[in-house]
Amino acid sequence: MSSSDQNNEIYSKAVRAGKRTYFFDVKSTKSNDLYITLTESKKVVSEDGYENYQKHKIFLYKEDFEKFKEGLEDVLNKIEELRG
């Protein structure tokens, strides 16, 4: 992580889930607006045995928090209903 990344990080939560780890990071812009980065990190082993991590990151900005939360709650509720 670069020093600029560390300077604007407010809070971090790592969630280990099998072969994947999810990072939920709250960060701050230069104007002190908060945003979230969601990172999926997965260990992969190449054919030559070299271990590497694949990372996928999305940025979630404050104007999208509520819609993201509603969408996530909706799909989780649907999964619960379908499992019912």
For each residue, the residues with C-beta under 8 A, 3 or more apart:
1: 5 6
2: 5 6
3: 6 7
4: 7 8
5: 1 2 8 9 27
6: 1 2 3 9
7: 3 4
8: 4 5 27 28 29 30
9: 5 6 12 25 26 27 28
10: 26 27 28 34
11: 25 26
12: 9 23 24 25 26
13: 23 24 25
14: 21 22 23 24
15: 21 22 23 24
16: 20 21
17: 20 21 22
18:
19: 42 43
20: 16 17 40 41 42
21: 14 15 16 17 40 41 42
22: 14 15 17 38 39 40 41
23: 12 13 14 15 37 38 39 41
24: 12 13 14 15 36 37 38
25: 9 11 12 13 36 37 38 39
26: 9 10 11 12 34 35 36
27: 5 8 9 10 34 35 36 37
28: 8 9 10 32 33 34 35
29: 8 32 33 34 35
30: 8
31:
32: 28 29
33: 28 29 61 62
34: 10 26 27 28 29 62
35: 26 27 28 29 59 60 61 62
36: 24 25 26 27 59 60 65
37: 23 24 25 27 57 58 59 60
38: 22 23 24 25 57 58 60
39: 22 23 25 55 56 57
40: 20 21 22 55 56 57
41: 20 21 22 23 53 54 55
42: 19 20 21 53 54 55
43: 19 51 52 53
44: 51 52 53 54
45: 49 50 51 52
46: 49 50 51 52
47:
48:
49: 45 46
50: 45 46
51: 43 44 45 46
52: 43 44 45 46
53: 41 42 43 44
54: 41 42 44
55: 39 40 41 42
56: 39 40
57: 37 38 39 40
58: 37 38
59: 35 36 37
60: 35 36 37 38 64 65 68
61: 33 35 64 65
62: 33 34 35 65
63:
64: 60 61 67 68
65: 36 60 61 62 68 69
66: 69 70
67: 64 70 71
68: 60 64 65 71 72
69: 65 66 72 73
70: 66 67 73 74
71: 67 68 74 75
72: 68 69 75 76
73: 69 70 76 77
74: 70 71 77 78
75: 71 72 78 79
76: 72 73 79 80
77: 73 74 80 81
78: 74 75 81 82
79: 75 76 82 83
80: 76 77 83 84
81: 77 78 84
82: 78 79
83: 79 80
84: 80 81
